């Protein structure tokens, strides 16, 4: 959705692998979102010999000292699903009130060239954690994150996809790379 207006062929890693490219694996072992995004982008760019845009993101809760943070996806264990991660989060937060429930989604998007050059963009989305999940849209922690903007009191899982894209941490991270993406698109059209 974010890249639709650029004259580039954009495809997911799943699509590339379905087209016959080898399976490319990496580990998210870095201590920062940018480090994890850069690690995966470099593996894929080197493996495909193509430009790659990758991201890593997570949820940071003030009252939990920034947890789950960079380990958000594996918060309740290496094979945990979204429901288990949310259940653990809410369990740990059961005693938190007011400002302690403030949170943010944080994302890093990384663009890597086939030669290994890289550009990093970052974005955050401020809000707080709801006492229980609401809504059916989105994924991850969306059912418990109530963003400050747009200020409608809805969880991200209750917000329309276009609105989410406009305000989200991932959208902000990718838009911060926009000048470089426009240059890339222009050079692809030459």
NORZIPE-V760485 format. One record per run of one state. SS is the DSSP state (h for helix, s for strand, l for the rest). FROM is the first residue (numbers start at 1). LEN is the number of residues. If there is no record, write none. Layout:
ss = [SS/SS]
from = [FROM/FROM]
len = [LEN/LEN]
This chain:
ss = [l/h/l/h/l/s/h/l/s/h/l/h/l/h/s/l/s/l/h/s/l/s/h/l/h/l/h/l/h/l]
from = [1/13/19/33/49/52/62/65/68/69/75/82/94/98/102/113/118/130/142/145/148/155/156/159/161/168/169/177/178/190]
len = [12/6/14/16/3/10/3/3/1/6/7/12/4/4/11/5/12/12/3/3/7/1/3/2/7/1/8/1/12/1]
